[in-house]
Amino acid sequence: MPTILGQNQYGKAENRVVKITRDGATHHIKDLNVSVALSGDMEEVHYSGSNANVLPTDTTKNTVFAFAKEHGIESAEQFGIHLARHFVTSQEPIRRARIRVEEYAWERIEVSGEAEHSFVRKGQETRLTQVTYDGDTWEVVSGLKDLTVLNTTDSEFWGYVKDTYTTLKEAYDRILATSVSARWRFNWTTDEQSMPDWETSYEQVKRHMLQAFAETYSLSLQQTLYQMGARVVEHLGEIDEIRFSLPNSHHFLVDLEPFGLKNDTADGAVYFAADRPYGLIEGTVLRDGCEARIPVDLTNL
């Protein structure tokens, strides 16, 4: 049967880049994991093996490190924009560039004051961004993963459907915990003079998500998801869409009756933290009138 080539791309994945900036005795660190994917006029390399239109993946790796030196790293988003623009505008066969960045945060170690050059890796979330450029328009989707949050109360779960296989007891005071994975899409697409302040925007998104999680009296994790997303979209005009993947990190009251002990929430309860299986709650919150474009499976982004 005749065949044709479908969608394809190539590049260098997971280039670990650490940039140290020295401001006198005070140092600053940016720690990124950068993946480059390029697509365009690449039919011949697949059909005949001709590399005439192929920029080597080793060159894309070298470009990442050179740009970290030449342009610095203001933010994950800005660094991705520099790279995507370069690949599309400098190589005629390349029509589209997608840059994915993970950023690992560090904080200063305090030693009789603030250390100027000593850091400890933050144990919170990993920051993410994906920049795509086709020569005319931009799409920037940022996000985070592994942001673990927990409410010890103000959460219930009851009134759900019950059938022959239902054994879960209704809960009127439970622990609500999850590890937030989220992606949000900016409505900035063309004018580089009007691009958002990426660093400020990230901090505001994270703050609104955390505040919504803490302030929502939750009757379901779905309700909490919607409140987190709605708060981000309502407060940040540069964002049109946000998608969450929230595993429900179940905490079950331990049955201590065999030992003659009462275990309830009113008197210092003891829980078993189950890591699997877990409920997985996912959903997208959109600005009214906008189209959803973030993939349903966030691992594909």
C-alpha positions, 0 to 999 in steps of 0.5 A, a space after each residue: 500500500 502507498 504511504 506518505 509522511 505524516 507530522 514529524 519533528 526533531 531536536 535535542 531533548 533535555 539540555 541541562 543548563 545552569 547559568 550563574 550570574 555574579 553581581 559582585 559578591 552576590 551570585 544568582 542562579 538559573 537552572 533549566 532543562 531545555 528541549 528543542 523540537 523543530 519541524 518544516 521541510 523535512 520530507 527528503 530526509 525521511 524519504 531518501 536520507 538527504 540531510 540537506 535541510 537538517 540542522 544537526 541536533 548537536 547544533 541545537 544543543 550548542 545554541 541553547 548553551 550559547 544563548 544562555 551566555 549571549 542573552 542570559 536567562 531573564 525567565 524560562 518564557 523569554 529564553 524560550 522565545 529567543 530560541 524559537 525565534 532564532 531557529 525559525 528565522 535563521 534556517 529557511 527549511 524550519 517552519 516551526 519551533 517548539 521549546 519546552 523548559 523546566 525550571 528548578 528553583 533554588 533559594 539562598 542558604 542563611 548563614 548569619 545573614 543571607 549567603 551570597 553564593 550558597 544555595 539549597 534546592 527548593 523542595 516545591 514545584 517545578 516550573 514549566 513553559 512551552 514556547 511555539 513559533 511558526 514565523 508569524 504567531 507565538 503560543 506560550 503555555 506555562 505551568 508547574 508540576 509537583 506543587 503539593 498542597 493539603 487542607 486538614 479540614 474544610 473539606 467534605 465528600 457526601 451525597 454521591 452515587 452509590 451502587 452494589 460496589 460502593 463501600 466508601 463512607 461519607 465524610 463530613 470533615 476530611 483531609 484534602 490533599 493533592 499534587 498540583 499539575 497545571 498549564 495555562 495559556 497566554 493570549 499574547 500571540 504577536 506583538 513583542 512589545 506587549 508581552 507579559 511580565 513572565 516572572 510576575 505573572 508566574 508568581 501571581 498565578 501560583 498565589 491565586 491558585 494557593 489562595 483559592 485552594 486554602 479559602 474554598 470550603 470544598 465539597 469535592 476536589 472538582 469544586 476546588 479545581 474550578 475555584 483555583 482556575 476561575 480565580 486565575 482567569 478572573 484576576 489575570 487578563 493575559 491568561 485565557 485558559 488553565 488546565 489542571 490534573 489533580 490526583 486526590 491524595 487520599 488520607 483514610 482514618 485508621 481503624 484503631 478500635 481493635 486496640 481499644 482506641 477511638 480515632 476521630 477528627 475531633 480528638 487528634 486523628 491518625 490517618 493512613 496516607 495512601 499513595 495508590 490507587 488514587 482518584 485523578 481529577 482533571 479539568 479546564 477553566 476558560 475565559 468565556 468565549 475562548 477556545 480550549 487548546 491545551 491538550 487533555 493529557 498534560 504529559 503531551 505538553 
